[in-house]
Amino acid sequence: MQFASLHDLEEMETNVNRYSKALDIHEEYDMILTNSNVIVVVEVKHKLRVEDVEKFYSKKIPNFRKLFPNRKDYQIVGAVAAFLFDKNAQELAESYGLLILTKTGKELEILNSKYNIC
């Protein structure tokens, strides 16, 4: 992995909508955090549920590469962020290798140490 903390990420885009007519795909990404070789794609919810994790992991992450071909050389890390977590949702996110984030004060805190490149 090419970053030690979220502070290593240099750019942040929020509420990014992308549509491909040719692929007939439309997605909205809550946050996209970038440095020179890593992109962290973040799904943000007030309360994270199992259905949110499933949709993000099985649909939104795979579509990211299709919708952003100009970022094909980046390592992609999926992340979910929430104030509250259903227990099963957090466990599922961990099993998928997603970063799990929560807000503490003004900062985002990483709750897990193991995550995968998508």
Secondary structure, 3 states (H helix, E strand, C coil): CCCCCHHHCCEEEEEEEEEECCCCEEEEEEEEEECCCEEEEEEEEEEECHHHHHHHHHHHHHHHHHHCHHHCCCEEEEEEEEEEECHHHHHHHHHCCCEEEEEECCEEEECCCCCCCC
